[in-house]
Amino acid sequence: MSERLTIGQMYPSSVHPTTLQRPAGSKSNVVPEASFENVLQRNMLKFSNHAAKRLEQRGITIGTRQLDQISSAVDKAAAKGSKESLILMKDMALIVSVANRTVVTAMDGSSMKDNVFTQIDSAVIIS
């Protein structure tokens, strides 16, 4: 059992070495890398027209730091298998379609009071 095995012993002598090589024009099973733009588009948070209107009507502004927090919350919801998530953040609530990474609607603190959130399967609270 202590014999060394060489590559020549692994294949019968009747197999020509060129049959073990992949032809130059053949395609490999390697999946091509996605372009940076495609990856960015898949991971970017989007806002529906309705959400954009609500943000404007309610005077809600979202900074880059908040966008990063919301995006991270969407990632967490996706990791748990969520489809529609409520994201609560200080004085703001967002309903997000997790699969599309799209904010569907937005509310400020006063709009959230006495409100019932329906058609969600998860909630993420950002402090």
Summary of the structure (lengths in Angstrom):
residues: 127
radius of gyration: 26.3
end to end distance: 62.9
largest distance: 81.3
contacts: 267
relative contact order: 0.15
helix: 35%
strand: 20%
